[in-house]
Amino acid sequence: MKKLLIVGAGGFGRELYAWAGQHPACGREWELAGFLDDNASALASFGSFAPVHSLTGHRPSADMIYLCGVGMPALKEKLITPLLAAGAEFLTLVHPRALVGARVKLGKGVILCPGAVVSVDIDLGDFVTVNLNCTIGHDASLGPWTTLSAQCDVTGHVRLADRVFMGSRASVIPGKSVGSRSVVGAGAVVVTDVPAGVTVVGSPARIL
C-alpha cells in the first residue's frame, strides 16, 4: 500500500486531507501519511492530527504518491514542479460526492472536491483544482494549474487558459474566455473575454 502525502498543510491542504480520507481507495490502495510543508508547526493549533514532513529536501520514492493542497496557481506550480522533476507520482482525486459526466478528460493531479459537477465533453488540464460545489458546463476547457474556488460556475463552451484563479462564487457566461494567469475576483461575473495577466472584479466583471 502506498503512502499519500499532501503538499501544503494550510487550509485547503487540511480540507483535502479530509476529502482523501473519504475516498474508497483510502485504506485499500494508499494510506494517509501526512503533509509536506516547511512549517513544522502548521497543524499545532489543530491538534497535530497528522505528521508534517519538511518539503525542502524531500525525495520521492516508489511507495509514495502525492496530492497538491495549495490553491494559488503560481505557488502550486512553484512547489510541485521540483517534485515532478524528481519523479513524484501525483494522484488525480475525484471525491465520491463529485459528479462527472461523459467524455471528460482529467489531467494528472486534478482534484474534484465534494459537490463539484463536471458535465460532458470537458477537458481539465494537469493540476486543475475544482473546489466545493463548483459547476462546469459542457464543452468547457480549463488549462493546467487553474483553480476554481468554492461555488464557481463555469458555463458551456467557456475557455479558461493556464494558471487562472477564480474566487468564490465567480462565474463566466457561455462561450467566453479568460486568459493565462488572470484572476477573476470573488463574486465576479465575466460577460466579455478576459485578456491574459489581469484581475477582473464586479458584475459585470471589469479590469481592476
Stockholm file with secondary structure:
# STOCKHOLM 1.0

chainA/1-208         MKKLLIVGAGGFGRELYAWAGQHPACGREWELAGFLDDNASALASFGSFAPVHSLTGHRPSADMIYLCGVGMPALKEKLITPLLAAGAEFLTLVHPRALVGARVKLGKGVILCPGAVVSVDIDLGDFVTVNLNCTIGHDASLGPWTTLSAQCDVTGHVRLADRVFMGSRASVIPGKSVGSRSVVGAGAVVVTDVPAGVTVVGSPARIL
#=GR chainA/1-208 SS CEEEEEECCSHHHHHHHHHHHTSTTBTTTEEEEEEECSCTTTTGGGTCCSCEECSTTCCCCTTEEEEECCCSHHHHHHHHHHHHHTTCCBCCEECTTCEECSSEEECTTCEECTTCEECSSEEECTTCEECTTCEECTTCEECTTCEECTTCEECTTCEECTTCEECTTCEECTTCEECTTCEECTTCEECSCBCTTCEEETTTTEEC
#=GC SS_cons         CEEEEEECCSHHHHHHHHHHHTSTTBTTTEEEEEEECSCTTTTGGGTCCSCEECSTTCCCCTTEEEEECCCSHHHHHHHHHHHHHTTCCBCCEECTTCEECSSEEECTTCEECTTCEECSSEEECTTCEECTTCEECTTCEECTTCEECTTCEECTTCEECTTCEECTTCEECTTCEECTTCEECTTCEECSCBCTTCEEETTTTEEC
//
